[in-house]
Amino acid sequence: MKQKLLEYLKSFLRIAISLGLLFFFFKTAQIDKLWDTFTKISPAFWIFSFFSVLILQFISSFRWEILGKCLGFHLGWKRYMIYYFVGMFFNLFLPTSIGGDVIKAVFLSKEEKGKLRAIYSILADRGLGLGGMFILGGIACIIDFDAVPYPFNLITLSAAGITIIGLFIAPVFFNLIAELIPKHREKIKFLPIFWEHPGVILKATLLSIIIQLFANLCVWIISLGMGLKLSLTYYCIVYPLVSLLTLLPISLSGLGVREGGFIYFLGLQNVSAENALVLSLGSFIVQAAVCLIGGVVFMLGLHKREHNELMEDIPAEKPVS
């Protein structure tokens, strides 16, 4: 009972912080200027931005399929895509950003004894997604090192370097954990499997970089519709920095924190707080619109329909061990 109350309290605080920050930003901004900027964006920019996010969701589900197959889940891309969209819907609209990941793990683990491996596929998907964002930021920083002031360029390059090094030494790290905590050895024995298939790691990492490129493309397209002249590389550098802030579990899907990050970093390029606020909320609205597809899929019960067909289509292969 106390645990549930604590979870409710955490959710309430996150919602309160998000609403509080948004209230502060709107109160200090010029509302008429906000609305004028928002309405002047051509529908074409919203449409192109929408499709850039839609495409990255398709690619994301393909990345998850690659990781899932490595762990023995041979469900087919269509099922991964449906589960991914439903998961993204719940990630966005639940107070916690991992709610959708839990749901995806449940869908994927319908096979017997597949729960732990399903969780590992989600963790790998999340981790490589984060790594791809840092690597893309590092590449953009090399292309345009002076786009952001010191020490932000150094932080971006360091994050990219640590990510690349981490991809090489991860198996050593997992084996070390297994030695230090032998009682959990069985639980983590699947983790090094990805590195036993270098092609899987390479493909998933490259897909992660492409996914993050489309995510930044969404923001850049909206900014072009607003008349901002910032380069795509600038957003590729700034996006990881802002995302690091949103990883803090203090808000609802990063709302409020994301806007504060946009206001600060775009302010370094003399972009007004109003424009930064419109850009941040605009990109969030586009992402929410795409995630609503997952809500439609869930309400239509397509995820259940897919599961009912699951056992007929799964090849008779043993899971990777």
Stockholm file with secondary structure:
# STOCKHOLM 1.0

chainA/1-321         MKQKLLEYLKSFLRIAISLGLLFFFFKTAQIDKLWDTFTKISPAFWIFSFFSVLILQFISSFRWEILGKCLGFHLGWKRYMIYYFVGMFFNLFLPTSIGGDVIKAVFLSKEEKGKLRAIYSILADRGLGLGGMFILGGIACIIDFDAVPYPFNLITLSAAGITIIGLFIAPVFFNLIAELIPKHREKIKFLPIFWEHPGVILKATLLSIIIQLFANLCVWIISLGMGLKLSLTYYCIVYPLVSLLTLLPISLSGLGVREGGFIYFLGLQNVSAENALVLSLGSFIVQAAVCLIGGVVFMLGLHKREHNELMEDIPAEKPVS
#=GR chainA/1-321 SS CHHHHHHHHHHHHHHHHHHHHHHHHHHHSCHHHHHHHHHTSCHHHHHHHHHHHHHHHHHHHHHHHHHHHHTTCCCCHHHHHHHHHHHHHHHHHSSSTTHHHHHHHHHHTTTTTCHHHHHHHHHHHHHHHHHHHHHHHHHHHHHTGGGSCTTHHHHHHHHHHHHHHHHHHHHHHHHHHHHHCGGGHHHHTTGGGGGGSHHHHHHHHHHHHHHHHHHHHHHHHHHHHTTCCCCHHHHHHHHHHHHHHHTSTTSSTTTTHHHHHHHHHHHTTTCCHHHHHHHHHHHHHHHHHHHHHHHHHHHHTHHHHHHHTHHHHSCSCCCCC
#=GC SS_cons         CHHHHHHHHHHHHHHHHHHHHHHHHHHHSCHHHHHHHHHTSCHHHHHHHHHHHHHHHHHHHHHHHHHHHHTTCCCCHHHHHHHHHHHHHHHHHSSSTTHHHHHHHHHHTTTTTCHHHHHHHHHHHHHHHHHHHHHHHHHHHHHTGGGSCTTHHHHHHHHHHHHHHHHHHHHHHHHHHHHHCGGGHHHHTTGGGGGGSHHHHHHHHHHHHHHHHHHHHHHHHHHHHTTCCCCHHHHHHHHHHHHHHHTSTTSSTTTTHHHHHHHHHHHTTTCCHHHHHHHHHHHHHHHHHHHHHHHHHHHHTHHHHHHHTHHHHSCSCCCCC
//
